[in-house]
């Protein structure tokens, strides 16, 4: 009886994907415990975030993809209305308007759009699969641009770039031609001076700091300089768990969130980094396999976008910490401290598992 119950509970869980996710979560807890100077309270709080996120993942994994597709339009519409609400009535904190009070709590609607945008685009393009043309791609671009524009205005450039990437992946996987992609890239390059003038002062400063962080070593360049020292001092095998000087002597800022990779690299070295990269590649590889085997265009587009967006998260965070990309406030997936990003990621993984485990049922 226990066997039967267990099989029913795990019937829609993709075991390889879950295994890779749990290993990354374990690494996250280990490095967080060190980064917080063995703060058991914060580590326990992150464990609670993980349990809640895993519960959401399990719930979504048990919902068939065709039912998930029905949520696309209402989820997108609600998310867009909430973003308008943020623009009109949102709380201002540290010069940005990103949060909205809803009843007894407050939410960050841009997090909803990380899933709502690829879900909406996949649903829309799937509906027009047989007659897909340039006009449909144009409508899809508008559907992507509306929330991205509202998020850029907050301003939250990091989240806007991630959502733009997730939307682009859907369009690319749906067959958007290389001529159009190269044309858009050329248009972006030509409009770069105009876009530069539209950036906020702190955003321009981040880009200039990337080119030469030593011009303001105690200000804008401090994060990159300290994280680069941590990465370099880790060597091949690292200084050992709890022995990272950059974190434990308080040189490294944001060491539990955006710059937690620097803590990990200093303590576990290049060998640890390679293990981390292999685990991310295994998750991405499994996601792409699920996307390739998906029976419908909607499932393929959604699975592919979710998987490639995870790659973007990891690449941008590691590039940011390594000093090859500007600091844009992107957490390291499944490693950085935080509940909202953890739930968002696991909801996406739940959708992947739903697509994989309901595949035979859809095909029949």
C-alpha positions in Angstrom: 0.0 0.0 0.0 2.8 2.4 0.9 4.5 1.5 -2.4 1.3 2.3 -4.4 0.9 5.6 -2.5 4.5 6.5 -3.2 4.1 5.7 -6.9 1.0 7.9 -7.1 2.7 10.8 -5.4 5.8 10.6 -7.7 4.0 9.6 -10.9 4.5 13.0 -12.5 8.0 13.7 -11.1 10.9 13.4 -13.5 13.5 11.7 -11.3 16.7 12.7 -13.2 15.6 16.4 -13.2 14.6 16.2 -9.5 18.0 14.6 -8.6 20.0 17.4 -10.3 17.8 20.1 -8.7 18.2 18.6 -5.2 22.0 18.4 -5.6 22.1 22.1 -6.5 19.9 22.9 -3.6 22.2 21.0 -1.2 25.2 23.0 -2.6 23.2 26.1 -2.0 22.6 25.3 1.6 26.2 24.4 2.2 27.6 27.7 0.7 24.8 29.8 2.4 25.7 28.3 5.8 29.3 29.4 5.3 28.4 32.8 3.7 26.2 33.7 6.7 28.9 32.8 9.2 27.1 29.6 10.2 23.8 31.4 10.8 21.4 28.4 11.3 18.4 30.7 11.3 18.9 32.0 7.8 19.9 28.6 6.5 16.7 27.1 8.0 14.7 29.9 6.4 16.2 28.9 3.0 15.3 25.3 3.7 11.7 26.4 4.3 11.8 28.3 1.0 13.0 25.2 -0.7 10.3 23.0 0.8 7.5 25.5 -0.2 9.0 25.7 -3.7 9.2 21.9 -4.1 5.5 21.7 -3.0 4.6 24.2 -5.8 6.7 22.2 -8.2 4.9 19.0 -7.3 1.5 20.6 -7.7 2.3 22.0 -11.1 3.9 18.8 -12.3 0.5 17.0 -11.7 -1.4 19.5 -13.9 -1.5 18.4 -17.6 0.1 20.8 -20.1 -3.2 21.4 -21.8 -4.6 22.8 -18.5 -1.5 24.9 -18.0 -2.0 26.4 -21.4 -5.5 27.6 -20.4 -3.8 29.7 -17.6 -1.7 31.6 -20.1 -4.0 34.4 -21.0 -5.5 35.1 -17.5 -2.0 34.8 -15.9 -0.5 37.3 -18.5 -3.5 39.7 -18.2 -3.4 39.7 -14.3 0.4 40.2 -14.4 0.1 43.1 -16.8 -2.6 44.8 -14.7 -0.4 44.4 -11.6 2.5 45.9 -13.4 0.3 48.9 -14.3 -0.7 49.0 -10.7 3.0 49.1 -9.7 3.6 52.0 -12.1 0.6 54.0 -10.6 0.6 52.9 -6.9 3.7 50.9 -6.2 6.1 51.4 -3.2 9.3 53.2 -3.9 12.4 51.6 -2.3 16.0 52.5 -3.1 14.9 54.7 -6.0 12.8 52.0 -7.7 9.1 51.3 -7.8 8.8 47.5 -7.9 6.4 46.3 -5.2 2.7 46.5 -4.9 0.5 46.1 -1.7 -2.2 43.5 -2.2 -4.3 43.1 0.9 -2.2 42.2 3.9 1.0 41.5 1.9 3.0 43.0 -1.0 4.1 41.3 -4.2 6.6 41.9 -7.0 4.6 41.4 -10.2 7.7 41.3 -12.4 8.3 37.8 -10.9 5.0 36.6 -12.2 5.9 37.7 -15.7 9.0 35.5 -15.7 6.6 32.6 -16.3 3.6 34.4 -17.7 5.4 35.9 -20.7 6.9 32.6 -22.2 3.6 30.8 -21.3 1.5 33.5 -23.1 3.8 33.5 -26.2 3.9 29.7 -26.4 0.1 29.6 -26.2 -0.4 32.3 -28.8 2.0 30.8 -31.3 0.7 27.3 -30.8 -2.8 28.6 -31.6 -1.5 29.9 -35.0 0.8 27.0 -35.7 -0.7 26.1 -39.1 -0.9 29.7 -40.4 2.1 31.2 -38.6 3.4 34.3 -40.4 5.3 37.5 -39.9 2.2 39.3 -38.6 1.9 36.7 -35.8 5.5 37.2 -34.8 4.8 41.0 -34.7 1.9 40.5 -32.3 4.1 38.2 -30.2 6.8 40.9 -30.0 4.1 43.4 -28.8 3.0 40.9 -26.2 6.6 40.7 -25.0 7.4 44.4 -25.2 4.4 45.6 -23.1 5.5 44.0 -19.8 9.2 44.5 -20.5 8.6 48.3 -21.0 6.7 48.5 -17.7 9.5 46.7 -15.9 12.2 48.9 -17.4 10.4 51.9 -16.1 10.5 50.7 -12.5 13.5 50.5 -13.2 14.6 46.8 -13.0 16.9 46.2 -16.0 18.0 42.8 -14.8 14.5 41.3 -14.7 13.6 43.1 -17.9 16.5 41.4 -19.7 15.6 38.0 -18.3 12.0 38.3 -19.4 13.2 39.6 -22.8 15.4 36.5 -23.1 12.6 34.1 -22.2 10.4 35.7 -24.8 13.1 35.7 -27.5 13.7 32.0 -26.9 10.0 31.3 -27.6 10.1 33.3 -30.8 13.4 31.6 -31.9 12.2 28.1 -31.2 8.9 28.9 -33.1 11.0 29.4 -36.2 11.8 33.2 -36.3 14.1 33.6 -39.3 17.8 34.5 -38.9 17.3 37.4 -41.3 14.9 39.0 -38.9 17.1 38.2 -35.9 20.1 39.7 -37.5 18.0 42.7 -38.6 16.9 43.3 -35.1 20.5 43.0 -33.8 21.6 45.6 -36.4 18.7 47.9 -35.4 19.7 47.5 -31.7 23.4 48.3 -32.6 22.3 51.4 -34.6 20.0 52.6 -31.8 22.7 52.0 -29.0 23.5 55.8 -28.6 19.8 56.5 -28.1 19.4 53.7 -25.7 22.5 54.9 -23.8 20.9 58.3 -23.3 17.7 56.6 -21.9 19.6 54.7 -19.2 19.6 55.9 -15.6 22.9 57.3 -14.3 23.5 54.3 -12.1 23.0 51.9 -15.1 25.5 53.8 -17.2 27.9 53.8 -14.3 27.6 50.0 -14.1 28.6 49.6 -17.7 31.5 52.0 -17.4 32.6 50.2 -14.2 32.6 46.9 -16.1 35.2 48.4 -18.5 37.4 49.8 -15.7 36.4 48.9 -12.1 39.5 50.6 -10.8 38.3 54.1 -11.7 36.1 53.9 -8.5 37.5 51.0 -6.4 35.7 52.0 -3.2 32.4 52.8 -4.9 30.9 51.4 -8.1 33.8 49.1 -8.8 34.0 47.6 -5.3 31.7 44.6 -6.0 33.6 43.5 -9.1 37.0 44.0 -7.6 36.2 42.0 -4.4 34.4 39.2 -6.3 37.4 38.9 -8.7 39.8 38.6 -5.7 37.6 35.9 -4.3 37.5 34.0 -7.6 41.2 34.2 -8.0 42.2 33.4 -4.5 40.2 30.1 -4.6 42.8 28.5 -6.9 42.3 24.9 -8.0 40.8 23.3 -4.9 39.7 26.3 -2.9 40.5 27.4 0.7 38.0 25.0 2.2 34.5 25.3 3.7 34.3 28.3 6.1 37.8 29.4 5.2 37.0 32.0 2.5 38.6 35.3 3.7 36.7 37.6 1.3 33.3 36.6 2.8 34.2 36.0 6.4 36.2 39.3 6.7 33.3 41.2 5.2 35.0 42.3 2.1 32.5 40.7 -0.2 29.1 42.5 -0.5 25.7 40.7 -1.2 27.5 37.4 -0.4 24.3 35.5 0.3 22.4 36.6 -2.9 23.9 38.1 -6.1 27.5 37.3 -5.2 27.2 33.9 -3.5 29.1 32.3 -6.5 32.2 34.3 -5.4 31.9 32.7 -1.9 31.6 29.2 -3.4 34.5 29.8 -5.8 36.8 31.0 -3.1 36.0 28.0 -0.8 35.8 25.2 -3.3 38.0 26.5 -6.1 38.0 25.7 -9.8 37.2 22.0 -9.0 34.1 23.1 -7.2 33.1 25.4 -10.0 33.4 22.6 -12.6 31.1 20.4 -10.5 28.6 23.3 -10.3 28.8 23.9 -14.0 28.3 20.1 -14.7 25.2 20.1 -12.6 23.7 23.1 -14.4 24.6 21.5 -17.7 22.8 18.3 -16.6 19.7 20.3 -15.7 19.8 22.2 -19.0 20.5 19.0 -21.0 17.5 17.2 -19.3 15.3 20.2 -20.0 16.3 20.3 -23.7 15.6 16.5 -24.0 12.1 17.1 -22.6 11.6 20.0 -25.0 12.7 17.9 -28.0 10.4 15.0 -27.1 7.4 17.2 -26.3 4.3 16.3 -28.5 2.9 19.7 -29.1 4.3 23.1 -30.3 3.1 24.7 -27.0 5.0 22.1 -24.9 8.1 22.4 -27.0 8.2 26.2 -26.9 7.5 26.4 -23.2 10.0 23.7 -22.2 12.7 25.1 -24.4 12.1 28.7 -23.1 12.1 27.6 -19.4 15.4 25.6 -19.9 17.2 28.3 -21.9 16.1 30.9 -19.4 17.7 28.9 -16.6 20.9 28.9 -18.7 20.6 32.7 -19.0 20.2 33.1 -15.2 23.3 31.1 -14.5 25.4 32.7 -17.3 24.5 36.3 -16.3 25.1 35.7 -12.6 28.5 34.0 -13.2 29.5 36.6 -15.8 28.5 39.4 -13.5 30.5 38.0 -10.6 33.5 37.3 -12.9 33.5 40.8 -14.2 32.6 40.1 -17.8 29.1 41.4 -17.6 27.6 44.5 -15.8 26.2 44.0 -12.3 22.4 43.7 -12.9 21.2 42.0 -9.7 20.5 38.4 -11.0 20.6 35.6 -8.4 22.4 32.3 -9.0 19.6 29.8 -9.6 18.9 27.4 -6.8 22.0 28.7 -4.9 21.3 32.3 -3.9 19.2 33.1 -0.8 15.6 34.1 -1.5 12.1 32.7 -1.6 10.5 34.4 -4.5 13.1 33.4 -7.1 13.2 29.9 -5.7 9.4 29.5 -6.1 9.5 30.9 -9.6 12.3 28.5 -10.7 10.6 25.5 -9.2 7.3 26.4 -10.8 9.1 26.3 -14.2 10.6 23.0 -13.4 7.2 21.7 -12.4 6.0 22.7 -15.9 8.9 20.8 -17.4 8.0 17.7 -15.4 4.3 18.0 -16.4 5.3 18.1 -20.1 7.6 15.1 -19.7 5.3 12.8 -17.6 2.0 13.6 -19.4 3.7 13.1 -22.8 2.4 9.6 -23.5 -1.1 10.6 -22.4 -1.1 13.5 -24.8 0.2 11.4 -27.7 -2.5 8.7 -27.2 
